[in-house]
Amino acid sequence: MDRSNEGKAASLGNLGNAYNSLGQCQCAIDFYQQSLELNRELENREGEADSLCDLGNAYASLGRQQYEMGDNEYLEQYKKAMKLYLESLPIQYEVGNQRNEANVLCGIGDIHNFFGQYEQALEFHKRDHAISCEIDDIDGKGRSLFNMALSLYNLDKQNEALLLLEKAKIIYEECELDHMVERCNDAIRNCNQIIAAERISPPPIDQPPKESAIEGSDRKKQANQPIVRNTEDDRKMNRIFYFCVGLAICFVVWKVKN
């Protein structure tokens, strides 16, 4: 293998990393593409797998940017990212680069999660976590725990998500990644709010709701109070009654006289 070209491919990849970290995704894609082509020329399978993964990351970042700007092209970028990840994955396994294999699994899981495919996302994040634990990658452990918790949260499994978030938080605290500790705290707070709300369950649909103490007290008071009629209606009824009585008396008197 030509060492100078191998170094050039690595340099192109590093330039891509720099542009991607600055949010200049299209520039990053250009450099990653050049790195990929050169690695394929050199038949450098490990370099090819890494370039594919880097391209996937860049297209996913571009898709996220376009989504936030309301550009519908984001769907195409995510599709490209998924295709590149799936192309990279078997090569990562073939060359035995478990750390990058875990990174690719994470990327695939993130895309599934973005599209609301939470069950699929969870499976890929579990695989990421298993590899991260096997190679004792502390960053990978924290990342995969947090991502699994996110999928579980979206699957309405807040209790399980809470346990994983607590574990991820401990790892991020040890790594002094304050921004991730804060993200864990926010997610933990959201889980606790939902769990607390679920403890106050509504009555079964086929049963009337129970009266509160105040409602029951008011109902008893109303039952014990005397019935008060409409006074205007009473007056009308009384006038009609007395008028009828008067007619009857007149009729009786007339009959007696005749």
C-alpha positions in Angstrom: 0.0 0.0 0.0 1.3 3.5 -0.9 2.0 5.1 2.5 2.0 8.6 1.0 -1.5 8.2 -0.5 -2.7 6.5 2.7 -1.6 9.6 4.6 -3.3 11.8 2.1 -6.6 10.0 2.5 -6.3 10.4 6.3 -5.5 14.1 5.9 -8.6 14.5 3.7 -10.7 12.8 6.4 -9.3 15.1 9.1 -10.1 18.2 7.0 -13.6 16.8 6.6 -13.8 16.4 10.4 -12.7 20.0 10.9 -15.4 21.4 8.6 -18.1 19.1 10.0 -17.3 20.3 13.6 -17.7 23.9 12.3 -21.2 23.0 10.9 -19.9 23.4 7.2 -21.4 20.1 6.2 -21.1 20.4 2.5 -17.4 21.2 2.7 -17.0 18.2 5.0 -18.8 16.0 2.5 -16.5 17.1 -0.3 -13.4 16.1 1.7 -14.9 12.9 3.0 -15.8 11.9 -0.6 -12.2 12.5 -1.8 -10.9 10.4 1.2 -13.4 7.6 0.3 -12.3 7.5 -3.3 -8.7 7.4 -2.4 -9.2 4.6 0.2 -11.0 2.5 -2.4 -8.2 3.1 -4.8 -5.7 1.9 -2.2 -8.0 -1.0 -1.3 -7.8 0.2 2.3 -10.9 -1.4 3.8 -10.6 0.1 7.2 -10.1 3.6 5.7 -13.1 3.0 3.4 -15.3 2.0 6.3 -14.3 5.1 8.2 -14.9 7.4 5.2 -18.3 5.9 4.7 -19.1 6.4 8.4 -17.8 10.0 8.3 -19.9 10.7 5.2 -23.0 9.3 7.0 -22.3 11.6 9.9 -22.0 14.6 7.6 -25.2 13.9 5.7 -27.0 13.4 8.9 -25.8 16.7 10.2 -26.8 18.4 6.9 -30.2 16.8 7.2 -30.6 18.2 10.8 -29.6 21.7 9.6 -32.1 21.6 6.7 -34.9 20.2 9.0 -34.3 23.1 11.5 -34.5 25.6 8.5 -37.7 24.0 7.2 -36.0 22.7 4.1 -37.8 19.5 2.9 -34.5 18.3 1.4 -33.6 17.0 4.8 -35.3 13.7 4.0 -32.9 13.0 1.2 -29.9 13.7 3.4 -31.1 11.3 6.0 -31.7 8.6 3.4 -28.1 9.1 2.1 -26.8 9.0 5.7 -28.6 5.7 6.3 -27.3 4.2 3.1 -23.8 5.1 3.9 -24.0 3.8 7.5 -25.4 0.5 6.3 -22.6 0.2 3.8 -20.0 1.0 6.4 -21.3 -1.4 9.1 -20.3 -4.8 7.6 -16.9 -3.5 6.7 -16.3 -2.3 10.2 -17.2 -5.8 11.4 -15.0 -7.3 8.8 -11.9 -5.3 9.8 -12.7 -5.7 13.5 -12.9 -2.0 14.4 -15.4 -2.3 17.2 -15.3 1.3 18.3 -16.3 2.6 14.9 -18.8 -0.3 14.5 -20.5 1.0 17.7 -20.4 4.6 16.2 -22.2 3.4 13.1 -24.8 1.6 15.1 -25.4 4.8 17.1 -25.8 6.7 13.8 -28.4 4.2 12.5 -30.3 4.3 15.8 -30.3 8.1 15.8 -32.0 8.2 12.3 -34.6 5.6 13.3 -35.3 7.7 16.4 -35.6 10.9 14.4 -38.3 9.3 12.2 -40.2 8.0 15.2 -39.1 4.4 14.7 -38.4 3.9 18.4 -38.4 0.1 18.6 -35.8 -0.1 15.8 -33.8 2.7 17.3 -33.7 0.9 20.7 -32.3 -2.3 19.1 -29.4 -0.5 17.4 -28.6 1.5 20.6 -28.6 -1.8 22.5 -26.1 -3.2 20.1 -24.0 0.0 20.4 -24.1 -0.4 24.2 -23.1 -4.1 24.1 -20.0 -3.3 22.1 -19.1 -0.2 24.2 -19.2 -2.4 27.3 -17.2 -5.1 25.7 -14.3 -2.8 24.7 -14.8 -0.7 27.9 -15.4 2.6 25.9 -16.7 5.0 28.6 -17.9 7.6 26.1 -19.8 4.9 24.2 -21.4 3.6 27.4 -22.7 7.0 28.3 -23.9 7.7 24.8 -25.7 4.4 24.3 -27.3 4.5 27.8 -28.7 8.0 27.1 -29.9 7.0 23.6 -31.6 3.9 24.9 -33.3 6.0 27.5 -34.5 8.4 24.9 -36.1 5.5 22.9 -37.7 4.0 26.0 -39.1 7.5 26.9 -40.7 7.8 23.5 -42.1 4.3 23.9 -43.8 5.5 27.1 -41.5 3.3 29.3 -40.5 6.2 31.6 -39.6 4.0 34.6 -37.0 2.0 32.5 -35.8 5.2 30.9 -35.2 6.8 34.3 -32.9 3.9 35.4 -30.8 4.3 32.3 -30.6 8.1 32.6 -29.3 7.8 36.2 -26.6 5.5 35.0 -25.7 7.8 32.0 -25.6 10.8 34.3 -23.0 9.1 36.6 -20.8 8.4 33.6 -21.1 11.9 32.3 -20.3 13.3 35.7 -17.1 11.2 35.9 -16.1 12.4 32.4 -17.0 16.0 33.4 -19.3 16.5 30.4 -21.4 19.1 32.0 -23.7 19.7 29.0 -24.6 16.0 28.9 -25.2 16.0 32.7 -27.6 18.8 32.2 -29.4 17.0 29.4 -29.7 14.0 31.7 -31.2 16.2 34.4 -33.7 17.6 32.0 -34.7 14.1 30.8 -34.9 12.8 34.4 -37.2 15.7 35.3 -39.5 15.0 32.3 -39.7 11.3 33.3 -40.5 12.1 36.9 -43.3 14.5 35.8 -44.9 11.9 33.6 -44.6 9.1 36.2 -46.2 11.4 38.9 -49.0 12.3 36.5 -49.7 8.6 35.7 -50.2 7.9 39.4 -53.4 10.0 39.3 -55.4 7.7 37.0 -58.9 8.5 35.7 -61.9 6.4 36.8 -62.9 3.5 34.5 -64.9 4.6 31.5 -68.0 2.5 32.6 -68.1 4.1 36.1 -69.2 7.6 37.1 -66.5 9.7 38.6 -66.4 9.8 42.4 -67.7 13.0 44.1 -65.2 15.2 45.8 -65.7 16.0 49.4 -66.9 19.5 48.5 -69.3 18.2 45.8 -70.8 15.7 48.2 -71.2 18.2 51.0 -73.0 20.6 48.6 -75.3 17.9 47.4 -76.3 17.0 51.0 -77.0 20.6 51.8 -79.3 20.9 48.8 -81.1 17.7 49.8 -81.8 19.1 53.3 -83.0 22.5 52.2 -86.8 23.1 51.9 -88.1 23.4 48.4 -88.7 27.0 47.4 -91.2 27.5 44.6 -91.3 30.3 42.1 -93.4 33.0 43.9 -94.8 34.6 40.6 -96.2 31.2 39.5 -97.7 30.7 42.9 -99.6 34.0 42.6 -101.0 33.1 39.2 -102.2 29.7 40.5 -103.8 31.4 43.5 -105.7 33.9 41.4 -107.1 31.2 39.1 -108.1 29.1 42.1 -110.0 31.9 43.9 -111.6 32.9 40.6 -112.9 29.4 40.1 -114.1 29.2 43.7 -115.9 32.5 43.2 -117.7 31.2 40.1 -118.8 28.1 41.9 -120.3 30.2 44.8 -122.2 32.4 42.3 -123.5 29.4 40.6 -124.7 27.8 43.9 -126.4 31.1 44.9 -128.2 31.4 41.6 -129.4 27.9 41.8 -130.8 28.4 45.3 -132.7 31.5 44.2 -134.2 29.8 41.3 
